[in-house]
Amino acid sequence: MRRWVSVAMFAMVAWMAAGVEAGETIKLGVVTKPGSAQNVCAEKFKELLESRSDYEVKIYHSASLGTETEILQQIQLDTVQMGIITLGPFDVFLPEVRVVNYPFLFKDYEEVDRVLDGPPGKALLERLEKVGFKGLAFSENGFRNLTNNVRAVKTVEDAKGLKIRVMESVLHKELWRLLGANPTPMGWPIYTELQQGTIDGQENPLSVIWTYKLFEVQKHLTLTGHVYSAHIDVASLEWFRGLPEKDRELVRRCMREAAEYQRKWNRDNVADFLAKLKEAGMEVVEDPDLASFRAKVADIRKLDIFQGEDTREMLGTFLEAVGQ
């Protein structure tokens, strides 16, 4: 009997040393619905972590926890432990994050990976600790494109006056103001607002336009690719620091693997998303005059939003990394 008790106690001690608390539930917030880019990453992370530990990951999707800004506030307070959040809303918490959304920064996905998985991206993730987040990885929405229900946009002049929904981001608002549109910050989703004509259009990667059936309420699509849209996959810094070291490494590794999986998923499906949108009846401008768009935003780095010392320094690091 004593032998069995000793064996059982040894097993219990070994299990506790592994740092896994049985039944602990991790709340993970995303604003999008199942099948969307954020959810692909969230579900892969859940699969990986639950298969390697006794943690349970509960995904709160479809804005059930509020807007992305509100989810971030809850993560700061540790009432929600993790989130997969579009990069734009982070800029009100940490201004230097906005440099990733600098217009026409990246020429392709290869350059994206080289920079975000390299020293510039790692430095940016580390800086999130200043405002209560643990940056774990970058997943993605992809390159953003313009849709609207008024006219085909072939040059930047065609965007003039369009009422465009933008993320709750200072940078995105300033970007579309420079492009001559009427930017309207708004949470997600926005199908009803587009349907009712409250806004003329929006800008998002092809996966979002397809998954949310925006082709039903938007006639025109222009492949502007004006901004690369990343997600930052984050945890509450307070919660993360409270985990045993083995668990911190496990959470970090699982999220990085999930992000890599999701980025590949997104890129593998880009051509298919475009084909489906055409089949659904969207009129697509595939070769707009991007030079006219670039000219309008050429001086964006002179705006106040890039003048903070930390933001200016981080922008310089990213521009140097891409040879601009």
C-alpha angles and dihedrals in degrees: 000000000000090000092056092047089051091050091049092048091048090052091049093050092048091049093049090048088058086066097230116137110208113240097007108152122213114207111216119187129205128165097214133079128255112287093034124118096259091048093052088059094042094050093047090050090050091050093049098044096044091049091053102039146015093260119119118214116207112196115210103199138170094047091294087146094044133257122340090260090053092048089053091051090052091050090053088054092046092235084119116035103202144012143183102216134176108251097237099075091053092073094080088057099040114011096199090065088075092074090082088062093051105138117263091357099139124046096199145348093271090061091046092057094044092054103035095043090043133069097294093054093043091051091052093051090051092053091061087075088074089070101038103272132115107215109214108169148331118251120168155230090196132223113346123234134190126248129178142162099224110065145336110277110217100151133020090261089066089062092058113124097002113142101232126187111228132182121268089271131123091214095052091048092051092044094057092042088058090048089057098250128123103249117207116191110219139160124244140302106042105170094117093048090052092045093051094044094243085135129022098218151331141218126238142133118280094256091061094045090053100039093049092044093235087157085078092064103024124066103183130057124183120190096224097148085195097157134023106229116211130181118223110217105211144173132203104271091217092052094043094050089051092060122096111260093252091055093047089055092046093051091046094049095046092051093048091051091047091050092051090049092049095048090053090048091053096048094044089056103042095096091046092051091052093048091050092049090053091048089051089059106261115149105229128204100201099175109039123171096268091173089069090052092047091050092055093054098037092109098043091112088066092063121106091251089073099040100086110108095240093044094047091050093048092048090053090052093052095044091050090049091058096039098250 
